[in-house]
Amino acid sequence: MRILICNDDGIHAAGLDALAEVARAFGDVWIVAPHVEASASSHAITLHEPLRLLPRGHQRFAVTGTPTDCAYVGLHHLFEEPFDLVLSGVNHGPNLGIDVLYSGTVAAAMEGARYGVPSIAFSLVGRSFPDACWVDVRRVVHEVLTWFMQGPTLPTERVLNVNIPMGPLPTPAPLRATRLGHVHYPPHVEEKQDPRGRSYLWIGGRPPVLSNEPGTDCAAVQEGCVSITPLLLDLTDHSLQITI
Ligand code: MN
C-alpha cells in the first residue's frame, strides 16, 4: 500500500512525524508538506506563482505552497503509480464543525478524495502540544487506521475527518461516528499600532465555545471520544427544494 502524508502545520511539525511513523506500519510512506506553517489556508491552490519542491529526507519533501498544493504535487508529479491512501495531519489543534471549511488539513485530504484516493484527516484537540502527547496520539491513529483497513471501502468523494481528544485515552480508545457540530468563536478584531506607527488588525484568536448536541463531533471530543465524521465534497443541499 502506497500512502501519501500531507499536513498544514508544515514539514517540521511533530504531528506530521507522528502520523508518518504510524502509517509506516501499514505501507510505503511518502511525505509532502508545506515548507512553513500553512494552517487555515482552506483549499487554496497556487496557480500564479512557482512552487519549489525541496527534498527533506528519504521519500520526504517540502513544497513552498499550500496543503492542497502538496497533495496535488504528491498525487500528480512525484510518482508514476497512484497512491492507495492520503493521510493529512496530525493537525496541532481541532478541526470541528464548520471549521473544516477553513482547515488546510481537511483540504489536503479532500484533494486526495477528489482524485479518487481514500483520504483521512487527523486533528488533535488541544491548544498546546507537549512532546509527550504524541505517544497517545500515535496509538490512537494506529487504532483508527486498523479499524479503517478492516472496514468497507470509503465511497468516492468522501473524507473521514478524525478529531482526537487530548489524552490519556483508554486502550482501545473509544471511537464514535459523528456529524459536524457547532463551534462558536466570539467575534474579535483587535486594532493596534505597528512599530512604524501604522495601525494593523488581528482577527479571531479567542477560544471557541463548542456545542454539545448529541451525535456531533464537538460532543464526542468533549466526552473523551475520538470523533470520526464522514464529509462529502459535494456541498449541495440535496434536501432543500428551492423554487425559481
Ligand atoms: Mn494546522
Residues whose N, C-alpha, C, O or C-beta is under 5 A from the ligand:
A	BS01	MN	D8 D9 S39 N91 H92
